[in-house]
């Protein structure tokens, strides 16, 4: 057991103490990180095995549910995370890494991934949908969000390292997180500059901090049985701007989304919060009967354009 892993056995109060402690065993630092091939749609983000993994597997889709109209893809057993690129017709230099939901047991790359790429692409934004690792093999003592957080940090760094491939501005790389991915994005948004894994190559010399975040029904960001946020969410005045969406009738509690907004507001960080009366959970960018939740992308479009992140549709 290395020093990092041994520290994980001690009580941890905040994210960076915990996640540094359960990073992968030490790996030698390499300057070699092959540039992305722009002709490929899907890309692996780790050189070799991901932290704490012993095998490679990009995941297996589960059989579709009969009640899913339109259908919803659910991918399990992901040990090798990947990014799928959705490039706009007229790129404006901005990128968004999407973290889908799925309760950490699966990843939902269409409902809470590729379907959101459409409205972002119309704004000139290049989209990268992240299939992060699922939780089948993690020990009970490891937080569900840890390996997805490692993958998200690596993905943001990887996109920055390959910014020239898609003509991106390295200081205009944001994240969009849905549900469990919204929890990860919330932790990523509020984390310090210490990564949740050990550096392995030149990609890891770059910042993993997003330049902006869209947090859409972030799941279970409250400590169970309380109105307090996860201790991993630490608010400082240096945090980037955020756009937050939730519904009042979501069982994962809009209080968490409101508390994130309050935390940012108290630090003077630009943030916008929309809580719709109804709409439930797990809608992605789809409409729901008798709800206005399907209009949240219009509010996000306004916010992205106002901040100079999105380009107005001509």
PyMOL commands that set and color helices and strands:
alter all, ss='L'
color gray80, all
select helices_A, chain A and resi 3-7+15-21+110-122+145-161+163-166+179-190+202-205+254-266+293-306
alter helices_A, ss='H'
color red, helices_A
select strands_A, chain A and resi 42-44+58-61+75-78+82-86+95-99+126-131+173-178+212-216+241-247+271-276
alter strands_A, ss='S'
color yellow, strands_A
deselect
rebuild
show_as cartoon
